[in-house]
Amino acid sequence: MDIKKIKRNLHNFAKEREWEKFHSPKNLSMALSCESAELLEHFQWLTEEQSKKLSPETLTEVGEEIADILLYAFRLCDVLDLDISRIVEDKFQKNIKKYPVELARGIAKKYSKKD
């Protein structure tokens, strides 16, 4: 995946349509949230097992929603001048420290919670 090319394409896509004025961080984050909700709709009311066995048509629709989510996230990074590769790697490294294997392995809840 060429992230710079994706960001450039999204930037040009918005510029050609004169949509920059609509692509504020507030609006893009709201659109991102809406797309995430559309993804959730595909799984609402399914059992765990059903959610793992989607029909080919539903799987295509889920893929399109994931693409929309990623595109809005990339566009938001472009507007905020964030380096996607760096922030993802930084967050991954933080998660490695936050969830050490010996404390987090096989546990769904945060290891620091006592219940």
C-alpha positions as CSV (number, residue, x, y, z in Angstrom):
1,M,0.0,0.0,0.0
2,D,1.4,3.3,-1.1
3,I,0.2,5.7,1.7
4,K,1.6,8.8,0.1
5,K,-0.2,8.0,-3.2
6,I,-3.5,7.4,-1.4
7,K,-3.2,10.7,0.5
8,R,-2.3,12.5,-2.8
9,N,-5.2,10.9,-4.6
10,L,-7.6,11.8,-1.8
11,H,-6.2,15.4,-1.7
12,N,-6.6,15.8,-5.5
13,F,-10.1,14.1,-5.4
14,A,-11.3,16.7,-2.8
15,K,-9.5,19.6,-4.6
16,E,-11.0,18.8,-8.0
17,R,-14.5,18.8,-6.5
18,E,-13.8,21.9,-4.3
19,W,-14.6,19.9,-1.2
20,E,-11.7,21.2,0.9
21,K,-14.0,23.7,2.5
22,F,-16.1,20.8,3.8
23,H,-13.1,18.7,5.0
24,S,-12.5,20.2,8.3
25,P,-11.1,17.9,11.0
26,K,-14.5,18.1,12.8
27,N,-16.4,17.1,9.7
28,L,-14.0,14.4,8.7
29,S,-14.0,12.8,12.2
30,M,-17.8,12.9,12.2
31,A,-17.9,11.2,8.7
32,L,-15.5,8.6,10.0
33,S,-17.8,7.9,12.9
34,C,-20.8,7.5,10.6
35,E,-18.9,5.1,8.4
36,S,-17.9,3.1,11.4
37,A,-21.5,2.9,12.4
38,E,-22.4,1.6,8.9
39,L,-19.8,-1.1,9.4
40,L,-21.4,-2.0,12.7
41,E,-24.8,-2.4,11.1
42,H,-23.6,-5.5,9.2
43,F,-22.8,-7.2,12.5
44,Q,-25.8,-6.0,14.6
45,W,-27.8,-8.9,15.9
46,L,-25.5,-11.6,14.6
47,T,-24.0,-14.2,16.9
48,E,-20.3,-14.6,17.2
49,E,-20.4,-17.5,14.9
50,Q,-22.5,-15.8,12.3
51,S,-20.2,-12.8,12.3
52,K,-17.4,-15.1,11.2
53,K,-19.4,-16.6,8.3
54,L,-20.6,-13.6,6.2
55,S,-22.1,-14.2,2.8
56,P,-20.0,-13.1,-0.2
57,E,-22.3,-10.1,-0.8
58,T,-22.1,-9.0,2.9
59,L,-18.4,-9.5,2.9
60,T,-18.1,-7.2,-0.1
61,E,-20.3,-4.6,1.6
62,V,-18.2,-4.9,4.8
63,G,-15.0,-4.4,2.8
64,E,-16.5,-1.2,1.2
65,E,-17.3,0.2,4.7
66,I,-13.8,-0.6,5.9
67,A,-12.4,1.2,2.8
68,D,-14.6,4.2,3.6
69,I,-13.3,4.3,7.1
70,L,-9.7,4.1,6.0
71,L,-10.1,6.7,3.3
72,Y,-11.6,9.2,5.8
73,A,-8.8,8.4,8.3
74,F,-6.2,9.0,5.6
75,R,-7.9,12.3,4.5
76,L,-8.1,13.4,8.2
77,C,-4.4,12.8,8.5
78,D,-3.8,14.8,5.3
79,V,-5.8,17.7,6.6
80,L,-4.0,17.6,10.0
81,D,-0.6,17.0,8.3
82,L,-0.1,13.8,10.3
83,D,2.4,11.2,9.1
84,I,0.3,8.0,9.1
85,S,3.2,5.7,9.0
86,R,4.8,7.3,12.0
87,I,1.7,7.7,14.2
88,V,0.7,4.0,13.5
89,E,4.2,2.8,14.4
90,D,4.3,5.0,17.5
91,K,1.0,3.7,18.7
92,F,2.0,0.1,18.0
93,Q,5.1,0.6,20.1
94,K,3.0,2.2,22.9
95,N,0.6,-0.8,22.8
96,I,3.6,-3.3,23.1
97,K,4.6,-1.5,26.3
98,K,1.0,-1.1,27.5
99,Y,0.1,-4.7,27.0
100,P,3.1,-6.8,27.9
101,V,2.7,-10.4,26.7
102,E,3.1,-11.9,30.2
103,L,0.3,-9.8,31.6
104,A,-2.1,-9.6,28.6
105,R,-1.9,-13.1,27.0
106,G,-5.4,-14.6,26.6
107,I,-7.1,-11.9,28.6
108,A,-9.9,-9.9,27.0
109,K,-10.1,-7.2,29.7
110,K,-7.3,-4.8,30.5
111,Y,-4.8,-6.7,32.7
112,S,-4.7,-3.8,35.2
113,K,-8.5,-4.2,36.0
114,K,-9.2,-6.4,39.0
115,D,-12.5,-8.4,38.8
